[in-house]
Amino acid sequence: MDLDLADRVYLVTGGARGLGRATADVLIAEGARVVLSSRTRDTVERAVADLGDRAQGIVGDNADPDTPGRLIAAARQRWGRVDGALISVGGPPKGAVTEVTDDEWTAAFASVFLGAVRLAREVAAVLPPGGSIAFVLSSSVRAPLADLAISNGLRPGLAMVAKTLADELGPRGIRVNGLLPGRVGTERVAELDAASGDPEAARVAAVATIPLRRYGVPEEFGRVAAFLLSPAASFVSGSMLPVDGGMLRAL
């Protein structure tokens, strides 16, 4: 299938590693051009060096109000257009509702929730008909994850924002969707396993809940995300798409 991505330009936050990087890899392999962001210069520079001249990077934090404008300006200056965005943020810290502090909630809200909303709002303002926005959310949109109270609290609300934005932008021909990754083998998931105190036991227990009986690999997520952003998914909007090997039990 031709995803019709040749020469289109996408913004990818959190694009230097993990699920964002996996998506950038596929977008570029399919002929698109990417402006990616990450919070650290070293990771941005390494990613751009790996991806080649179809990639450009900026150092930026989703919680920073200047980040959306800088991403848009970089894309327009280099390639003269913006066709869509993958809005991905790092996972919030672990902890139970009874343990997470006000400061941790506030910091996570600024990055995970408000930062993502701001990015989507500002990118939407410059997208042409046929543009597309995809939020990287979590399976916690539909079912709570143990010891991840912040994710359980913020991700479902952000999914509803995405659904509402799909209603608002649909008349302009712009699509908005969400992706719900489960246990995909990224550094973030490895950190969560390690935080249990017995990473191998944590992995075995998690795999037992996945019908495919394995963790996903980032490339599998990247292919789904690139499709959802692409014109090949032109009649898909307002959807929350699990990429979880069947782990979610809710419809």
C-alpha positions in Angstrom: 0.0 0.0 0.0 1.2 3.5 -0.9 0.7 5.7 2.2 1.1 8.8 0.0 3.6 10.3 2.3 6.2 11.4 -0.2 7.4 15.0 0.6 4.8 15.5 3.3 6.2 17.1 6.5 5.4 15.9 10.0 6.2 17.2 13.4 7.1 14.4 15.9 7.5 15.4 19.6 9.5 12.9 21.7 10.9 11.8 18.3 14.5 11.1 19.3 13.8 7.7 20.9 11.0 5.2 21.8 7.7 5.3 20.0 8.2 8.8 18.6 11.5 7.7 17.0 10.0 4.5 15.7 7.3 6.6 13.9 9.9 9.0 12.5 11.8 6.0 11.1 8.7 4.8 9.2 7.6 8.3 8.0 11.0 8.9 6.5 11.3 5.4 5.0 7.9 6.1 3.3 9.2 9.4 1.8 8.1 12.0 4.4 10.2 14.6 6.1 10.2 15.1 9.8 11.0 17.8 12.4 11.5 16.0 15.7 11.9 17.3 19.2 13.4 16.0 22.4 14.4 17.6 25.7 18.1 16.8 25.4 20.5 18.0 22.6 22.5 14.8 22.5 19.5 12.6 21.7 18.3 15.0 19.1 21.6 15.2 17.3 22.0 11.4 17.3 18.5 10.9 15.9 19.0 13.4 13.1 22.4 11.9 12.3 20.8 8.5 12.0 17.8 9.7 10.0 19.6 11.8 7.4 18.7 14.9 5.5 15.0 14.3 5.6 15.1 15.0 9.3 15.6 18.1 11.4 15.7 18.3 15.1 15.1 20.9 17.8 15.6 20.7 21.6 12.2 21.4 23.1 10.0 20.4 26.0 6.3 19.9 25.5 5.7 21.8 28.7 7.4 24.9 27.2 4.8 27.3 25.5 7.4 28.2 22.9 7.9 24.6 21.6 4.9 24.5 19.2 5.9 27.7 17.4 9.5 26.6 17.2 8.5 23.3 15.6 6.2 24.9 13.1 8.8 27.5 12.2 11.5 24.9 11.7 9.3 22.9 9.3 8.2 26.0 7.3 11.7 27.4 7.1 13.2 24.1 5.9 10.4 22.6 3.8 7.7 25.3 3.5 4.8 23.2 4.9 3.3 21.2 7.8 1.1 18.3 7.1 0.6 16.7 10.5 2.0 15.9 13.9 2.6 13.0 16.2 2.2 14.3 19.8 4.2 12.1 22.1 5.4 12.8 25.6 7.4 10.8 28.1 5.5 8.8 30.6 4.7 10.4 34.0 6.3 9.0 37.2 5.0 5.9 38.9 3.0 6.1 42.1 -0.3 5.4 43.7 -3.0 8.1 44.1 -2.2 8.1 47.9 1.5 8.7 47.3 1.8 11.1 44.3 2.5 14.7 45.5 0.8 17.9 44.3 4.1 19.0 42.6 4.3 15.7 40.7 0.7 16.1 39.5 1.3 19.7 38.5 4.5 18.9 36.6 2.8 16.0 34.8 -0.2 18.0 33.9 2.0 20.7 32.3 3.8 18.2 30.1 1.5 15.3 29.5 -1.8 17.2 29.3 -1.5 20.9 28.8 1.6 20.7 26.6 -0.1 18.2 24.3 -3.3 20.3 24.1 -1.3 23.4 23.3 0.7 21.6 20.6 -2.4 20.2 19.0 -4.2 23.6 19.1 -1.3 25.5 17.5 -0.5 22.9 14.9 -4.2 22.7 13.9 -4.1 26.4 13.2 -1.6 25.9 10.4 -2.7 22.5 8.9 -4.2 22.4 5.4 -7.2 20.2 4.5 -6.0 16.6 4.7 -3.8 17.3 7.7 -3.6 14.9 10.6 -2.8 14.9 14.3 -2.2 11.8 16.3 -1.8 11.7 20.1 0.4 8.9 21.7 -1.7 8.0 24.7 -1.8 4.7 26.6 -3.9 1.7 27.3 -4.7 3.5 30.5 -7.3 5.5 28.5 -9.5 2.4 28.8 -8.2 0.5 31.8 -6.1 1.6 34.8 -2.6 0.5 35.1 -1.2 -0.5 38.5 0.9 2.1 40.3 0.5 4.6 37.4 -2.0 7.0 39.0 -1.0 10.0 37.0 -1.2 8.2 33.7 -4.6 6.8 34.7 -5.8 10.3 35.6 -4.5 12.4 32.7 -4.6 10.1 29.6 -8.4 9.5 29.5 -9.0 13.2 29.7 -6.5 13.8 26.9 -8.3 11.2 24.8 -11.5 13.1 25.2 -9.8 16.3 24.2 -8.6 14.5 21.0 -12.1 13.3 20.3 -13.5 16.8 20.8 -10.8 18.2 18.6 -11.7 15.7 15.9 -15.2 17.2 15.9 -14.0 20.7 15.8 -11.5 20.2 13.0 -13.4 17.7 10.9 -15.2 20.4 8.8 -11.8 21.7 7.8 -10.8 18.2 6.5 -8.3 17.7 9.4 -8.3 14.3 11.2 -7.4 13.7 14.9 -6.9 10.3 16.4 -5.2 8.7 19.4 -2.9 5.7 19.7 -3.1 3.4 22.8 0.2 1.5 23.1 0.4 -1.4 25.5 3.6 -3.2 26.4 5.9 -2.1 23.6 9.6 -2.8 24.3 10.9 0.8 24.7 13.3 2.2 27.3 10.2 3.5 29.2 8.7 0.0 29.6 12.1 -1.4 30.6 12.3 1.3 33.3 8.8 0.4 34.6 9.8 -3.3 34.7 13.0 -2.5 36.5 11.1 -0.3 39.1 9.3 -3.4 40.2 12.5 -4.8 41.7 12.4 -7.9 39.6 12.3 -6.9 35.9 12.2 -10.4 34.5 9.3 -11.4 36.8 7.5 -8.2 35.8 8.0 -9.0 32.1 6.7 -12.6 32.5 3.6 -11.4 34.4 2.9 -8.7 31.8 3.4 -11.1 28.8 0.9 -13.5 30.4 -1.8 -10.7 30.0 -1.1 -10.3 26.3 -2.9 -12.7 24.0 0.1 -12.6 21.5 2.3 -13.6 24.5 5.1 -11.1 23.8 5.9 -7.4 24.1 5.6 -5.4 20.9 8.6 -3.9 19.2 8.7 -0.1 18.5 8.7 -0.7 14.7 5.2 -2.3 15.0 3.9 0.8 16.7 5.7 3.1 14.2 4.0 1.4 11.2 0.5 1.9 12.7 1.2 5.5 13.7 2.5 6.4 10.2 -0.6 4.8 8.6 -2.9 6.7 10.9 -1.1 10.0 10.1 -1.1 9.3 6.4 -3.7 10.1 3.7 -4.2 6.3 3.4 -6.3 6.6 6.6 -8.3 9.5 5.2 -11.6 8.4 6.6 -10.4 7.6 10.1 -10.9 10.3 12.7 -11.9 10.6 16.3 -10.6 7.0 16.9 -8.6 5.6 19.8 -6.6 2.7 18.3 -4.9 0.2 20.6 -1.5 -1.2 19.6 -1.3 -3.7 22.4 -1.2 -7.3 21.1 -4.8 -7.7 22.3 -4.1 -6.8 26.0 -7.1 -4.5 26.5 -10.2 -6.3 27.4 -12.5 -3.4 26.7 -14.0 -2.8 23.3 
